[in-house]
Amino acid sequence: MRRKFSVSGVVLTSKYLEVFGAIIAAYARAEVGIRVTISALLKEDIAVAFVLSEPYSSIPLKKVASSLAKIKLSEEYAKAFDSILDKIDAIRPIRNAIAHDIWVKGTRDNSIRPARMNINAGLAKTFGFSDKESDYTVDELDKYVKELLVLIDETKSFQEETGLAEVLNELNSHDEGQAAS
């Protein structure tokens, strides 16, 4: 059976490119917040936490951070951190679509949708070429940026509330006198 697939996509306007960049940048900041939280949970230098967590893509990073929170924090705080992690993870598919998919004209006016071929199940399956699939306007994508910025602030507030921010301050104060190599 022949599958419909085109690599032509659409020419993205500067508004779409701007919001794509903002989503990618904000998602990266959210992941840095997770890694910084791991540093505080381990009571270890931020550089060590980044080295230890570098091999992890989003899903394994979430699992590691969640597991550490369950070991190091009260059940209430671990659940609160899981909630933040879940909200960040809910944005991962759109972030991945921006990074890895082509974008085609959406069904609605001034909308686009991600399109790709997936072979994870051993069969080639196309996504994004049906008018029944989700499409996005610039304003709808901008909501993801705003949500990520809120989640970055929630992560900082979580660190404050749990005392992890103080741990980070102590860890950073030990580094202030050291010269960069």
N, C-alpha and C positions, 0 to 999 in steps of 0.2 A: 504494500500500500504506500503510495506516495504521500508525503506530508508537506503541508504548506509551510514554507520558510523562506524568508527574504532577508538579506543582510542590508538592504537599502535603508531601512529605518526612516527617520525624519531628521530634518535639519533643526536642531534645537535652538531656540531663541536665547538671547543673553539672559533673559529672566529665568528660564529653566536652568541654564548653566550656573547662574548665581545661586539658585536654591539648591541645586545638586551639590555644589561646593560647600554650601553652608551645612547641609545634612552630613556630608562626609566629615567635615571639620568638627562639627558638634558631636558626632558619634565617636570620633577619635578622642575628644576631650572626655566623654563619658567613660570610655574604656580606660583612659589614664586615671580617672577617679576611682575606678575599680581596682586598678593596680596599686594606687596610693593607699587605698583602704587595706589591701592585702599586706602592704608594708607595715601599717599600723597594727593589724591583727597579729602579724608575726613578731612585732617589735623589732623589726630589722630595717636596716638602711634601705631607702627607696631604690637605690641602684640594685641591691640584691633582689628585691621583690620584682623589679623589672626584668632582671636576668632570668629569674626562676619562671616568670610568667610569659616571657617572650615567645616560646614555642606555641602558645595557645591561641587559637582563633577564638571567636566570640563565644561559641557554645561551650568549649572546654574551660575557657576563662570564667564564665558564669558558674560552672559546676565547681571549680576550684575555690572561687571566692565564697560561694554559698556553703561549701563544706567547711572551709576555715571559720566562717562566721558561726556555724553550728557547734564547732569545737571550742571556739574562744569566747563567744558571747552568750548571754542569756537567751532562752528560747524566744522571748519577746523581741529582742533586738535582732536575732537571727532572722525571724519572720519579717521584720521591718526591712532588713537588708535584701532579703529574697524578693520582697515586693518591688523595691527599686530595680533589682536585677531583672525581674520579669518585665517591667515596663521598658527598660532599655532593650531587652531582647525582642520585645514586640516590634521594635523599629528596625531590627536587623534585616528582615526581608527587603524592605525598601532600600536600605543602605546597600545591600548586596546587589539589588537590581540596578542601582545607579552605577556601581562599580563594575558589574559583569555583564549586563544585558544591553541589547540594543533597544532603542525606544521607537515605537511606531505610533501613527496617528490613532488617537482614542476615538471612541464612539461619540462622545459629547463634543460640542464646540470647544475649541481651545484646550483640548485635553490630549494627553499622550499616555501610552502604557508600555511597560517593559515586555520584551519578547525574547524568548530563548529556546534552545533545544536542551532537554535534560535527558541524560542517559544513565542516571544513577540506578535505576531499576533494571538495567540491562536492555531496555528497549528505548528507542528514540521517541521522545514525546515532546511536542511543541507546546509552548505557553505564550499567550499574548496576542494571538492572531484571531481570536474569536471576539465578536462584539459583546459577548456575555461576560468577558473578563474585565477586571477593574481597570479604570483609567484615572488619571490625575490631572488636575489643573495646577497652575503655579501656586495659587492660594492654598489648595489642599496639601501640596507638598510643603509649603511654608509652615503649616501646622506641626509637621514633624520636627522642624528646626526649633520652634517654640517649645514643644514638648521636651526635646532633648535638653534645652537650656534650663528648663524647670527641673529635670532629673539631675543635672549637674549640681544645681543648688540644693536639691534634696540630699544628694550624696554628701555635700559639705555639711549640711545641717545634721545629717545622721552621724557624721564623724564628730561633730561638736557634742551632740546629745549623749553619745556613748563614751566620750572621753578619748576617742581615737585621735581627735585633733590635737589633744595635749601630748599624746604619745608621739605624733608626728613632729610637733614643736620640739620635743626633747631630742628626737632623733636628728632633726635638722640643726639643733644647737651644737651638737657634737661635731658637725661637719664644717661649721663656720670658720674655724681656725685652720682647717686643712687647705693647703694649696692644691690647685688642680694639677694633675699630672699629664 
